[in-house]
Amino acid sequence: MKRLNELLQELGISKVRLAKYLGVSRQMVYNYLELDDINKWPKEKKILLLQLLDIDEGDDETLESINVTTDYLMSVENRLNQNSRVDSGSETYLDIKNLNKESQALLGSIVNILKEKLSDEKKATENYHILTYLYHMLQSMDNVPEIKYIFGYMSKTTGFTKVDEFKFNEDKQFIFEGILYTALNLYNNGGASRSKLAQSHLHWEQEIAKKNEEKLGRTQQLNTLKIQALKELGYTKITNENANELIDKIAEIESRKV
């Protein structure tokens, strides 16, 4: 697994891009990479990773001998961009043997509903966008705790769950449900309008823009530091042999600015 982490670093594959490729959250990618053996990954995720790295299934030892050349890097980049597992129309393999019966039944029900919604010709486009948002929410659950409260509120509102049932932190869930009810009541009863909420929406847009700028700024900063470190050490690229030295050099460069 150490070699896999090194290889991903050499290829410039971020946890976010790998998460998108594997169809999981970023936190899940971190969890996978902390395992001591790739064979402990869910089978379908392991297969996708091996396909990305152009490794035959069952030949995991190839990881140790991969040499990142320009051609290899470009081929991996093309596979990431093409996202061939979706575009090819091939069936996605789901390994559910490690799930209990209740979880297997739930997963089956979810997949059937998703398929039904995506197969509805009259609402195909709308349902696609709705389910894309749902997918984004599922990816963000580990970092945005309010998402589970939203799901709980909707389940209670539509009669699937008792209103006095709390599966999470009761105080936080209770407060969030009260706030969400107040907001939706205002929305549904005509107490809100675009003009009244324009300023509030603008603040929200600015807050998101600021967060995105901070993320982009940090990414650009790291790229700049990497280039400077390579230059100062006389290297042209990151390799297994110089990776630790580069990390130390980047830390040194950052410390100069303190």
VENRA-V200624 format. One record per residue. N is the residue number from 0. RES is the residue in one small letter. PSI is psi in whole degrees, -180 to 180 (999 if undefined). D_FIRST is the distance of its C-alpha to the first C-alpha in Angstrom with 2 decimals. Layout:
N,RES,PSI,D_FIRST
N,RES,PSI,D_FIRST
This chain:
0,m,-29,0.00
1,k,-43,3.78
2,r,-37,5.30
3,l,-45,4.92
4,n,-41,6.31
5,e,-41,8.58
6,l,-43,9.66
7,l,-37,10.63
8,q,-43,12.47
9,e,-37,14.17
10,l,-11,15.27
11,g,28,16.59
12,i,112,15.25
13,s,163,15.91
14,k,-33,14.70
15,v,-46,18.26
16,r,-40,18.30
17,l,-39,15.13
18,a,-43,16.70
19,k,-42,19.93
20,y,-42,18.60
21,l,-15,16.96
22,g,34,20.08
23,v,176,18.68
24,s,162,19.19
25,r,-39,17.28
26,q,-37,16.80
27,m,-37,15.27
28,v,-44,12.60
29,y,-41,11.88
30,n,-43,11.90
31,y,-45,9.48
32,l,-14,6.83
33,e,-13,7.83
34,l,152,7.25
35,d,-2,5.80
36,d,130,6.00
37,i,-23,6.63
38,n,-9,10.09
39,k,-6,10.75
40,w,156,11.09
41,p,139,14.80
42,k,-43,15.78
43,e,-32,17.45
44,k,-37,14.64
45,k,-43,12.27
46,i,-44,15.33
47,l,-42,15.92
48,l,-44,12.57
49,l,-38,13.09
50,q,-41,16.65
51,l,-41,15.88
52,l,3,13.94
53,d,47,16.73
54,i,133,14.89
55,d,140,17.04
56,e,134,16.17
57,g,-6,15.49
58,d,51,14.35
59,d,-25,10.55
60,e,-18,10.88
61,t,-27,12.37
62,l,-42,9.20
63,e,-25,9.80
64,s,2,13.40
65,i,129,13.60
66,n,119,16.15
67,v,100,16.76
68,t,172,20.50
69,t,-43,22.88
70,d,-43,23.46
71,y,-44,19.84
72,l,-43,19.36
73,m,-37,22.59
74,s,-39,21.76
75,v,-42,18.61
76,e,-41,20.86
77,n,-40,23.53
78,r,-36,21.44
79,l,-45,20.42
80,n,-38,24.11
81,q,-28,25.54
82,n,51,23.43
83,s,-23,24.66
84,r,-24,23.56
85,v,-47,26.41
86,d,-27,28.93
87,s,-18,29.03
88,g,5,30.52
89,s,155,28.36
90,e,143,27.83
91,t,129,24.71
92,y,128,23.20
93,l,119,22.95
94,d,107,21.44
95,i,8,23.68
96,k,-24,23.86
97,n,0,22.02
98,l,147,24.56
99,n,173,27.87
100,k,-40,31.13
101,e,-42,32.01
102,s,-38,28.76
103,q,-43,29.05
104,a,-42,32.64
105,l,-45,31.87
106,l,-42,29.21
107,g,-42,31.72
108,s,-41,34.45
109,i,-46,32.45
110,v,-42,31.49
111,n,-41,35.14
112,i,-43,36.49
113,l,-45,34.17
114,k,-42,35.24
115,e,-45,38.86
116,k,-42,38.77
117,l,-19,37.20
118,s,-6,39.76
119,d,103,42.72
120,e,-35,44.39
121,k,-31,46.67
122,k,24,43.93
123,a,-48,41.01
124,t,-47,40.53
125,e,-46,41.05
126,n,-35,38.77
127,y,-46,36.02
128,h,-40,36.18
129,i,-47,36.47
130,l,-26,33.39
131,t,-42,31.45
132,y,-41,32.39
133,l,-43,31.40
134,y,-42,27.95
135,h,-38,27.66
136,m,-42,28.85
137,l,-37,26.31
138,q,-27,23.51
139,s,-1,25.13
140,m,-36,25.90
141,d,-26,23.35
142,n,-15,24.90
143,v,90,28.50
144,p,-25,29.86
145,e,-19,33.22
146,i,-42,31.94
147,k,-31,32.11
148,y,-36,35.62
149,i,-46,36.65
150,f,-43,35.56
151,g,-42,37.42
152,y,-46,40.51
153,m,-36,40.69
154,s,-39,40.31
155,k,-42,43.19
156,t,-36,45.32
157,t,6,45.18
158,g,8,46.09
159,f,-24,42.94
160,t,145,42.40
161,k,143,45.01
162,v,-24,45.64
163,d,16,45.50
164,e,127,42.10
165,f,113,39.25
166,k,-12,35.73
167,f,-152,34.20
168,n,112,35.65
169,e,-45,39.33
170,d,-48,40.81
171,k,-42,38.43
172,q,-41,38.65
173,f,-48,42.44
174,i,-46,42.86
175,f,-41,40.68
176,e,-39,42.63
177,g,-42,45.88
178,i,-44,44.92
179,l,-39,43.68
180,y,-44,46.89
181,t,-44,49.02
182,a,-44,47.34
183,l,-33,47.59
184,n,-41,51.14
185,l,-43,52.06
186,y,-46,50.46
187,n,-22,52.15
188,n,17,55.56
189,g,15,56.12
190,g,-1,55.67
191,a,152,53.17
192,s,163,53.56
193,r,-40,51.70
194,s,-38,54.16
195,k,-32,53.78
196,l,5,50.00
197,a,-44,49.70
198,q,-41,49.21
199,s,-41,46.66
200,h,-36,44.70
201,l,-43,44.90
202,h,-41,43.43
203,w,-44,40.52
204,e,-43,39.98
205,q,-37,40.13
206,e,-44,37.63
207,i,-44,35.08
208,a,-40,35.87
209,k,-43,35.34
210,k,-43,31.89
211,n,-39,30.92
212,e,-40,32.41
213,e,-41,30.46
214,k,-45,27.14
215,l,-41,28.25
216,g,-42,29.57
217,r,-39,26.36
218,t,-45,24.45
219,q,-38,27.22
220,q,-44,27.24
221,l,-40,23.58
222,n,-41,24.21
223,t,-44,27.32
224,l,-40,25.67
225,k,-46,23.00
226,i,-42,25.87
227,q,-41,27.94
228,a,-43,25.29
229,l,-43,24.75
230,k,-45,28.53
231,e,-30,29.24
232,l,-8,26.80
233,g,22,28.10
234,y,160,24.96
235,t,-18,24.97
236,k,168,21.32
237,i,131,17.91
238,t,172,16.14
239,n,-37,13.40
240,e,-32,16.42
241,n,1,18.06
242,a,-50,15.49
243,n,-38,16.11
244,e,-39,19.77
245,l,-41,19.99
246,i,-44,18.66
247,d,-39,21.30
248,k,-41,23.87
249,i,-43,23.35
250,a,-38,23.86
251,e,-44,26.92
252,i,-42,28.34
253,e,-38,28.04
254,s,-24,29.82
255,r,-25,32.71
256,k,-4,33.60
257,v,999,33.96
